[in-house]
Amino acid sequence: VQLQASGGGLVQPGGSLRLSCVVSGFTLRNYIIDWFREAPGKEREGVSCRTTGDRRIKYADAVEGRFTTSRDNAKNTVYLEMTYLRPEDTTVYYCTSSGNWGQGTQVTVSS
């Protein structure tokens, strides 16, 4: 089982980025993929996570209304669309599923 996040980079405040998480070793449609981010010295934060009950996507308060997740099961890929980016969104983003973590991708929001 492998997950690989990509799509990070440098963007100006107010800009947008789309992160991708390509999975291999399992069929995406049967699994939940969550997004986390972790900045140095800070606790890991769930960005987009499925709730355990009704399986709806819950976004962190800090990104609610700005970030959206989607998936393309045919491509075994999950996306995190990030808009109106802020400097405080700067950190490494990870995708994860069933305890498996991919290599993160760095997002830097700066003018």
C-alpha positions as CSV (number, residue, x, y, z in Angstrom):
1,V,0.0,0.0,0.0
2,Q,1.4,3.3,-1.1
3,L,0.2,6.9,-1.1
4,Q,2.1,9.7,-2.8
5,A,1.1,13.3,-2.3
6,S,2.2,15.9,-4.8
7,G,1.3,19.3,-6.2
8,G,2.7,21.5,-3.4
9,G,4.7,24.6,-4.2
10,L,5.1,28.3,-3.6
11,V,2.0,30.4,-4.0
12,Q,1.1,34.0,-3.1
13,P,-1.6,34.7,-0.5
14,G,-5.0,34.5,-2.0
15,G,-3.8,31.9,-4.6
16,S,-4.8,28.4,-5.2
17,L,-3.2,25.0,-5.4
18,R,-4.4,21.5,-6.0
19,L,-2.8,18.6,-4.2
20,S,-3.0,15.1,-5.5
21,C,-2.7,11.8,-3.7
22,V,-2.1,8.8,-5.9
23,V,-2.7,5.5,-4.2
24,S,-1.4,2.1,-5.2
25,G,-1.8,-1.4,-3.8
26,F,-5.5,-1.1,-3.1
27,T,-8.6,0.0,-4.9
28,L,-9.3,3.6,-4.0
29,R,-13.1,3.3,-4.1
30,N,-13.1,1.0,-1.1
31,Y,-11.1,3.3,1.1
32,I,-11.3,6.6,2.8
33,I,-8.4,9.0,2.2
34,D,-7.9,11.8,4.7
35,W,-5.6,14.8,4.5
36,F,-3.5,16.1,7.3
37,R,-0.9,18.8,7.7
38,E,2.0,19.2,10.1
39,A,4.2,22.2,10.7
40,P,7.5,22.0,12.5
41,G,6.9,22.2,16.3
42,K,3.1,22.0,15.9
43,E,0.7,19.1,16.3
44,R,-0.5,17.3,13.3
45,E,-3.8,18.7,12.1
46,G,-6.6,17.0,10.3
47,V,-7.4,19.1,7.2
48,S,-10.1,16.9,5.6
49,C,-11.3,13.8,7.4
50,R,-14.2,11.5,7.2
51,T,-16.2,11.2,10.4
52,T,-16.5,7.8,11.9
53,G,-20.2,7.9,12.1
54,D,-21.9,9.1,8.9
55,R,-18.7,9.2,6.9
56,R,-19.2,12.8,5.9
57,I,-16.1,14.9,5.2
58,K,-15.3,17.2,8.0
59,Y,-12.9,20.1,7.3
60,A,-10.8,21.8,9.9
61,D,-12.3,25.1,10.9
62,A,-9.3,26.9,9.6
63,V,-9.9,25.7,6.1
64,E,-13.7,25.3,6.0
65,G,-15.0,27.0,2.9
66,R,-11.6,27.3,1.2
67,F,-10.5,23.6,0.8
68,T,-12.4,20.9,-0.9
69,T,-11.6,17.2,-1.5
70,S,-12.6,15.1,-4.4
71,R,-11.6,11.8,-5.9
72,D,-11.2,10.1,-9.2
73,N,-11.5,6.4,-8.6
74,A,-10.5,5.5,-12.1
75,K,-7.2,7.3,-11.6
76,N,-6.8,6.1,-8.0
77,T,-6.3,9.7,-7.1
78,V,-7.7,12.0,-4.4
79,Y,-7.4,15.7,-4.7
80,L,-7.3,18.6,-2.2
81,E,-8.3,21.8,-3.9
82,M,-7.0,24.7,-1.8
83,T,-8.2,28.2,-2.5
84,Y,-7.7,31.7,-0.9
85,L,-4.5,30.4,0.6
86,R,-3.1,32.2,3.6
87,P,0.5,32.3,5.0
88,E,-0.7,30.1,7.9
89,D,-1.5,27.3,5.5
90,T,2.2,26.9,4.9
91,T,3.3,23.5,6.0
92,V,3.7,19.9,4.7
93,Y,0.5,18.1,3.7
94,Y,0.0,14.4,3.9
95,C,-2.6,12.0,2.7
96,T,-3.4,8.9,4.7
97,S,-5.6,5.8,4.7
98,S,-6.0,3.0,7.2
99,G,-2.9,3.9,9.1
100,N,-0.7,4.2,5.9
101,W,0.9,7.6,5.3
102,G,2.4,8.9,2.1
103,Q,5.3,11.2,1.7
104,G,4.1,14.7,2.2
105,T,4.2,17.7,-0.1
106,Q,5.3,21.1,0.9
107,V,3.0,24.1,0.5
108,T,4.4,27.6,1.0
109,V,2.2,30.6,0.9
110,S,4.2,33.8,0.8
111,S,4.5,37.0,-1.2
